[in-house]
Amino acid sequence: MRLTATEKHEIIQQVTRSELGVKRTLEAYGISRSTFYKWYQNYLEKGFDGLKPKQRLTNRQWNSIPDNQKDLVVELALDHPELSSRELAFKITDEQAIYISESSVYRILKQRGLIAAPNHILIAASNEFKDKTQFVHQMWQTDFTYFKIIGWGWYYLSTILDDYSRYIIHWELCDSMKAEDVKRTVNTAIAKARLKTKHKPKLLSDNGPCYVSNELKTYLKDQLKMKQVHGKPMHPQTQGKIERYHRTMKNVVKLNHFYHPEELIQALNEFVENYNNKRYHESLNNLTPADVYYGRSDKILEQRAIIKQKTIAKRRQLYNQEKILNL
């Protein structure tokens, strides 16, 4: 990825001021030390001008993004301000049949002043699980979270999430958190998923009173033939997917006040519809949960690869045509 002089200068300032040390800071940026010290030496010798790229014989690289496609990126970013540069890149590929990389989308938006530069360095911890699920309906995650409705009191959201696809199979708003509520939620999820075989998904939950009750344990084992799995006490990472979903959902839904349960139900309906069918998930190869749940993944990824090849070939052709005209 080619960086501008401004971006190089920003990185030099971050590295020289960082308390993490040069090596760890550069690792966070994904930049080698040899590259950084080359920039730094040029900066010491020539100042900011030393960070500028050398003048090329031609004014345009063969893989340059045409101005009309750059304008398209900005237009879509303004129409969908809730999308990150990553989500926007894949939206353009899927809906416009044009390949523009995530880094290019980010760079275009930053050049147009639509993205502010970070003033600190974030280093994310690993969130990988040792034993990952391999297919849909291998394991479901379930949990409660709560909302307060003005004038009505507390309501509790019970959700069933497919561990492999992160697809929300079923949710319902309850006025309590009892084993009966869990049983009803699971039964409806099974009906929606149309599971008719004897092999039901494992059900992963925390150790809340309703989940460890003998009533639920007996019902799952004897009536539904489902194996129940509990996360380790005081270790919420086991339910990390549904916990993460709840945080994402609440960051959107809780922006509004609700004065009737139906208002909250409508807001949850809209969020789940967007989450399942429109939101690109980074851990799912930038597919939606519905794409994975309904088995569309391979076809979409194959189509994206074709679009990428065609876009790059078209840019090369355009470059060669301009080169011939300039001779």
Secondary structure as a PSIPRED ss2 file (coil, helix, strand):
# PSIPRED VFORMAT (PSIPRED V4.0)

   1 M C   1.000  0.000  0.000
   2 R C   1.000  0.000  0.000
   3 L C   1.000  0.000  0.000
   4 T C   1.000  0.000  0.000
   5 A H   0.000  1.000  0.000
   6 T H   0.000  1.000  0.000
   7 E H   0.000  1.000  0.000
   8 K H   0.000  1.000  0.000
   9 H H   0.000  1.000  0.000
  10 E H   0.000  1.000  0.000
  11 I H   0.000  1.000  0.000
  12 I H   0.000  1.000  0.000
  13 Q H   0.000  1.000  0.000
  14 Q H   0.000  1.000  0.000
  15 V H   0.000  1.000  0.000
  16 T H   0.000  1.000  0.000
  17 R H   0.000  1.000  0.000
  18 S C   1.000  0.000  0.000
  19 E C   1.000  0.000  0.000
  20 L C   1.000  0.000  0.000
  21 G C   1.000  0.000  0.000
  22 V H   0.000  1.000  0.000
  23 K H   0.000  1.000  0.000
  24 R H   0.000  1.000  0.000
  25 T H   0.000  1.000  0.000
  26 L H   0.000  1.000  0.000
  27 E H   0.000  1.000  0.000
  28 A H   0.000  1.000  0.000
  29 Y H   0.000  1.000  0.000
  30 G C   1.000  0.000  0.000
  31 I C   1.000  0.000  0.000
  32 S C   1.000  0.000  0.000
  33 R H   0.000  1.000  0.000
  34 S H   0.000  1.000  0.000
  35 T H   0.000  1.000  0.000
  36 F H   0.000  1.000  0.000
  37 Y H   0.000  1.000  0.000
  38 K H   0.000  1.000  0.000
  39 W H   0.000  1.000  0.000
  40 Y H   0.000  1.000  0.000
  41 Q H   0.000  1.000  0.000
  42 N H   0.000  1.000  0.000
  43 Y H   0.000  1.000  0.000
  44 L H   0.000  1.000  0.000
  45 E H   0.000  1.000  0.000
  46 K H   0.000  1.000  0.000
  47 G H   0.000  1.000  0.000
  48 F H   0.000  1.000  0.000
  49 D H   0.000  1.000  0.000
  50 G H   0.000  1.000  0.000
  51 L H   0.000  1.000  0.000
  52 K C   1.000  0.000  0.000
  53 P C   1.000  0.000  0.000
  54 K C   1.000  0.000  0.000
  55 Q C   1.000  0.000  0.000
  56 R C   1.000  0.000  0.000
  57 L C   1.000  0.000  0.000
  58 T C   1.000  0.000  0.000
  59 N C   1.000  0.000  0.000
  60 R C   1.000  0.000  0.000
  61 Q C   1.000  0.000  0.000
  62 W C   1.000  0.000  0.000
  63 N C   1.000  0.000  0.000
  64 S C   1.000  0.000  0.000
  65 I C   1.000  0.000  0.000
  66 P C   1.000  0.000  0.000
  67 D H   0.000  1.000  0.000
  68 N H   0.000  1.000  0.000
  69 Q H   0.000  1.000  0.000
  70 K H   0.000  1.000  0.000
  71 D H   0.000  1.000  0.000
  72 L H   0.000  1.000  0.000
  73 V H   0.000  1.000  0.000
  74 V H   0.000  1.000  0.000
  75 E H   0.000  1.000  0.000
  76 L H   0.000  1.000  0.000
  77 A H   0.000  1.000  0.000
  78 L H   0.000  1.000  0.000
  79 D H   0.000  1.000  0.000
  80 H C   1.000  0.000  0.000
  81 P C   1.000  0.000  0.000
  82 E C   1.000  0.000  0.000
  83 L C   1.000  0.000  0.000
  84 S C   1.000  0.000  0.000
  85 S H   0.000  1.000  0.000
  86 R H   0.000  1.000  0.000
  87 E H   0.000  1.000  0.000
  88 L H   0.000  1.000  0.000
  89 A H   0.000  1.000  0.000
  90 F H   0.000  1.000  0.000
  91 K H   0.000  1.000  0.000
  92 I H   0.000  1.000  0.000
  93 T H   0.000  1.000  0.000
  94 D H   0.000  1.000  0.000
  95 E H   0.000  1.000  0.000
  96 Q H   0.000  1.000  0.000
  97 A C   1.000  0.000  0.000
  98 I C   1.000  0.000  0.000
  99 Y C   1.000  0.000  0.000
 100 I C   1.000  0.000  0.000
 101 S C   1.000  0.000  0.000
 102 E H   0.000  1.000  0.000
 103 S H   0.000  1.000  0.000
 104 S H   0.000  1.000  0.000
 105 V H   0.000  1.000  0.000
 106 Y H   0.000  1.000  0.000
 107 R H   0.000  1.000  0.000
 108 I H   0.000  1.000  0.000
 109 L H   0.000  1.000  0.000
 110 K H   0.000  1.000  0.000
 111 Q H   0.000  1.000  0.000
 112 R C   1.000  0.000  0.000
 113 G C   1.000  0.000  0.000
 114 L C   1.000  0.000  0.000
 115 I C   1.000  0.000  0.000
 116 A C   1.000  0.000  0.000
 117 A C   1.000  0.000  0.000
 118 P C   1.000  0.000  0.000
 119 N C   1.000  0.000  0.000
 120 H C   1.000  0.000  0.000
 121 I C   1.000  0.000  0.000
 122 L C   1.000  0.000  0.000
 123 I C   1.000  0.000  0.000
 124 A C   1.000  0.000  0.000
 125 A C   1.000  0.000  0.000
 126 S C   1.000  0.000  0.000
 127 N C   1.000  0.000  0.000
 128 E C   1.000  0.000  0.000
 129 F C   1.000  0.000  0.000
 130 K C   1.000  0.000  0.000
 131 D C   1.000  0.000  0.000
 132 K C   1.000  0.000  0.000
 133 T C   1.000  0.000  0.000
 134 Q C   1.000  0.000  0.000
 135 F C   1.000  0.000  0.000
 136 V C   1.000  0.000  0.000
 137 H C   1.000  0.000  0.000
 138 Q C   1.000  0.000  0.000
 139 M E   0.000  0.000  1.000
 140 W E   0.000  0.000  1.000
 141 Q E   0.000  0.000  1.000
 142 T E   0.000  0.000  1.000
 143 D E   0.000  0.000  1.000
 144 F E   0.000  0.000  1.000
 145 T E   0.000  0.000  1.000
 146 Y E   0.000  0.000  1.000
 147 F E   0.000  0.000  1.000
 148 K E   0.000  0.000  1.000
 149 I E   0.000  0.000  1.000
 150 I C   1.000  0.000  0.000
 151 G C   1.000  0.000  0.000
 152 W C   1.000  0.000  0.000
 153 G E   0.000  0.000  1.000
 154 W E   0.000  0.000  1.000
 155 Y E   0.000  0.000  1.000
 156 Y E   0.000  0.000  1.000
 157 L E   0.000  0.000  1.000
 158 S E   0.000  0.000  1.000
 159 T E   0.000  0.000  1.000
 160 I E   0.000  0.000  1.000
 161 L E   0.000  0.000  1.000
 162 D E   0.000  0.000  1.000
 163 D C   1.000  0.000  0.000
 164 Y C   1.000  0.000  0.000
 165 S C   1.000  0.000  0.000
 166 R C   1.000  0.000  0.000
 167 Y C   1.000  0.000  0.000
 168 I E   0.000  0.000  1.000
 169 I E   0.000  0.000  1.000
 170 H E   0.000  0.000  1.000
 171 W E   0.000  0.000  1.000
 172 E E   0.000  0.000  1.000
 173 L E   0.000  0.000  1.000
 174 C E   0.000  0.000  1.000
 175 D C   1.000  0.000  0.000
 176 S C   1.000  0.000  0.000
 177 M C   1.000  0.000  0.000
 178 K C   1.000  0.000  0.000
 179 A H   0.000  1.000  0.000
 180 E H   0.000  1.000  0.000
 181 D H   0.000  1.000  0.000
 182 V H   0.000  1.000  0.000
 183 K H   0.000  1.000  0.000
 184 R H   0.000  1.000  0.000
 185 T H   0.000  1.000  0.000
 186 V H   0.000  1.000  0.000
 187 N H   0.000  1.000  0.000
 188 T H   0.000  1.000  0.000
 189 A H   0.000  1.000  0.000
 190 I H   0.000  1.000  0.000
 191 A H   0.000  1.000  0.000
 192 K H   0.000  1.000  0.000
 193 A H   0.000  1.000  0.000
 194 R C   1.000  0.000  0.000
 195 L C   1.000  0.000  0.000
 196 K C   1.000  0.000  0.000
 197 T C   1.000  0.000  0.000
 198 K C   1.000  0.000  0.000
 199 H C   1.000  0.000  0.000
 200 K C   1.000  0.000  0.000
 201 P C   1.000  0.000  0.000
 202 K E   0.000  0.000  1.000
 203 L E   0.000  0.000  1.000
 204 L E   0.000  0.000  1.000
 205 S E   0.000  0.000  1.000
 206 D C   1.000  0.000  0.000
 207 N C   1.000  0.000  0.000
 208 G C   1.000  0.000  0.000
 209 P H   0.000  1.000  0.000
 210 C H   0.000  1.000  0.000
 211 Y H   0.000  1.000  0.000
 212 V H   0.000  1.000  0.000
 213 S C   1.000  0.000  0.000
 214 N H   0.000  1.000  0.000
 215 E H   0.000  1.000  0.000
 216 L H   0.000  1.000  0.000
 217 K H   0.000  1.000  0.000
 218 T H   0.000  1.000  0.000
 219 Y H   0.000  1.000  0.000
 220 L H   0.000  1.000  0.000
 221 K H   0.000  1.000  0.000
 222 D H   0.000  1.000  0.000
 223 Q H   0.000  1.000  0.000
 224 L C   1.000  0.000  0.000
 225 K C   1.000  0.000  0.000
 226 M C   1.000  0.000  0.000
 227 K C   1.000  0.000  0.000
 228 Q E   0.000  0.000  1.000
 229 V E   0.000  0.000  1.000
 230 H E   0.000  0.000  1.000
 231 G C   1.000  0.000  0.000
 232 K C   1.000  0.000  0.000
 233 P C   1.000  0.000  0.000
 234 M C   1.000  0.000  0.000
 235 H C   1.000  0.000  0.000
 236 P H   0.000  1.000  0.000
 237 Q H   0.000  1.000  0.000
 238 T H   0.000  1.000  0.000
 239 Q H   0.000  1.000  0.000
 240 G H   0.000  1.000  0.000
 241 K H   0.000  1.000  0.000
 242 I H   0.000  1.000  0.000
 243 E H   0.000  1.000  0.000
 244 R H   0.000  1.000  0.000
 245 Y H   0.000  1.000  0.000
 246 H H   0.000  1.000  0.000
 247 R H   0.000  1.000  0.000
 248 T H   0.000  1.000  0.000
 249 M H   0.000  1.000  0.000
 250 K H   0.000  1.000  0.000
 251 N H   0.000  1.000  0.000
 252 V H   0.000  1.000  0.000
 253 V H   0.000  1.000  0.000
 254 K C   1.000  0.000  0.000
 255 L C   1.000  0.000  0.000
 256 N C   1.000  0.000  0.000
 257 H C   1.000  0.000  0.000
 258 F C   1.000  0.000  0.000
 259 Y C   1.000  0.000  0.000
 260 H C   1.000  0.000  0.000
 261 P H   0.000  1.000  0.000
 262 E H   0.000  1.000  0.000
 263 E H   0.000  1.000  0.000
 264 L H   0.000  1.000  0.000
 265 I H   0.000  1.000  0.000
 266 Q H   0.000  1.000  0.000
 267 A H   0.000  1.000  0.000
 268 L H   0.000  1.000  0.000
 269 N H   0.000  1.000  0.000
 270 E H   0.000  1.000  0.000
 271 F H   0.000  1.000  0.000
 272 V H   0.000  1.000  0.000
 273 E H   0.000  1.000  0.000
 274 N H   0.000  1.000  0.000
 275 Y H   0.000  1.000  0.000
 276 N H   0.000  1.000  0.000
 277 N H   0.000  1.000  0.000
 278 K C   1.000  0.000  0.000
 279 R C   1.000  0.000  0.000
 280 Y C   1.000  0.000  0.000
 281 H E   0.000  0.000  1.000
 282 E H   0.000  1.000  0.000
 283 S H   0.000  1.000  0.000
 284 L H   0.000  1.000  0.000
 285 N C   1.000  0.000  0.000
 286 N C   1.000  0.000  0.000
 287 L E   0.000  0.000  1.000
 288 T C   1.000  0.000  0.000
 289 P H   0.000  1.000  0.000
 290 A H   0.000  1.000  0.000
 291 D H   0.000  1.000  0.000
 292 V H   0.000  1.000  0.000
 293 Y H   0.000  1.000  0.000
 294 Y C   1.000  0.000  0.000
 295 G C   1.000  0.000  0.000
 296 R C   1.000  0.000  0.000
 297 S H   0.000  1.000  0.000
 298 D H   0.000  1.000  0.000
 299 K H   0.000  1.000  0.000
 300 I H   0.000  1.000  0.000
 301 L H   0.000  1.000  0.000
 302 E H   0.000  1.000  0.000
 303 Q H   0.000  1.000  0.000
 304 R H   0.000  1.000  0.000
 305 A H   0.000  1.000  0.000
 306 I H   0.000  1.000  0.000
 307 I H   0.000  1.000  0.000
 308 K H   0.000  1.000  0.000
 309 Q H   0.000  1.000  0.000
 310 K H   0.000  1.000  0.000
 311 T H   0.000  1.000  0.000
 312 I H   0.000  1.000  0.000
 313 A H   0.000  1.000  0.000
 314 K H   0.000  1.000  0.000
 315 R H   0.000  1.000  0.000
 316 R H   0.000  1.000  0.000
 317 Q H   0.000  1.000  0.000
 318 L H   0.000  1.000  0.000
 319 Y H   0.000  1.000  0.000
 320 N H   0.000  1.000  0.000
 321 Q H   0.000  1.000  0.000
 322 E H   0.000  1.000  0.000
 323 K H   0.000  1.000  0.000
 324 I H   0.000  1.000  0.000
 325 L H   0.000  1.000  0.000
 326 N C   1.000  0.000  0.000
 327 L C   1.000  0.000  0.000
